[in-house]
């Protein structure tokens, strides 16, 4: 590696890091700050610290406004298990010397989330140092453009567990890239990979199933003498974390029942050619067809009537739902197609500003939204667009003239992306689907960044082989 190339790498890396940090700081830290309004889920994290939005009027508390100051509050009883609790606890500790007693400014958690992403970005950049500068700068520039978009940035200023999912997803990618750059010789990148994967799986219940592909990829990273025990131990810990998270969700029976009721009675039955048959297949009384089209909201909801829940639960569970779709692949495919537009929509329809900023209730920021808008160009043909992106990467992983580690990495992104999409669209309530697909969006955009890097790498190889070209890229290993 020449000194000139090293200098260019430091310049590009420093410039891109500065741009990313400036854009995130502008949105998250400087008034009017941008965040994502609470839909009621913040308490699942904040209950652990006895905090709630301070001076929030009941009519403003949910969906419409961001609240910057959080103070002491009685628990709501909605505690959840999530690695976001770890991040919130760190932010809380850091904020103590700078905060009014018993309060916390939202911007501390926003800053911590942003630093987590930027730190992972630095590791990713250093792990790519053997590549030609174009193959490093092009995907990094795309990543800065995409992941500083308000669709990704706004949830960083929140206590949604999806923020932890994004941060630890980036660290999974960073440690994996470092292990591959290192030739999979040393233990610490593999240990870091499994630690990040553990925290990712523990971020929210829908990520529990990702323990399977993440464990498989981690075992492959550790498939070297001296590292295999680390791989085996890491896989066991991942599965244990997934099981604990699922058990914790089952303990929150009200939440799980709410989700399952909406899936069956608001989604499956109203679209079914044989509602009674579907209820029988789900192990439920066909007479419950009279509840088709209802939801869990409102005092008149059947969900709230004595005896109705007892007649539906515990017969209905996620395992039952999985078997239902497994035996009806056409119905599953229809659901996957139906939610394809949400697979391109980065933004939840929640407010982004404080009430004091003077915007209308529920107003969303239009700044730094170019990637959001570009994605929406394909919304009318979303299923085709997503199939094209994933199909192209299947071809790249299977037949691309790339080093085997790159092809395996693309395949891992494909599997995790498909799994993220299927879990959200088939096993969660339809409300706020674009926000639930936050990790799917991130995996898709990471895959696009890899594609950009592959194109730049192939182009630089052709240029190097041309008369007068340098032989720099020919020394690059996969």
Secondary structure, DSSP 4 states (H G I P E B T S, - for coil): --HHHHHHHHHHHHHHHHHHHHHHHHHHTSSSP------S-THHHHGGGTEEETT--TTTTTTT----EEEE----S-----THHHHHHHHHHHHGGGS-TT-EEHHHHHHHHHHHHHHHHHHHHHHTTTS-HHHHHHHHHHHHHHHTSHHHHGGGSS--HHHHHHHHHHHHHHHHHHHHHTTT--HHHHHHHHHHHHHHHTT-GGGGGGHHHHHHHHHHHT-STTTHHHHHHHHHHHHHHHHHHHHHHHH-HHHHHHHHHIIIIIIITTT-S-HHHHHHHTTS-GGGGGGTT--S-STT-GGGSTTHHHHHTTT--HHHHHHHHHT-HHHHHHHHHHTGGGGT----SS--S-GGG-PPTT----TT-HHHHHHHTTGGGHHHHHHHHHHHHHHHHHH-SS-HHHHHHHHHHHHHHHHHHHHHHHHS-STTHHHHTHHHHHHHHHHHHHHHHHHHHHHHHHHHHSTT--STGGG---
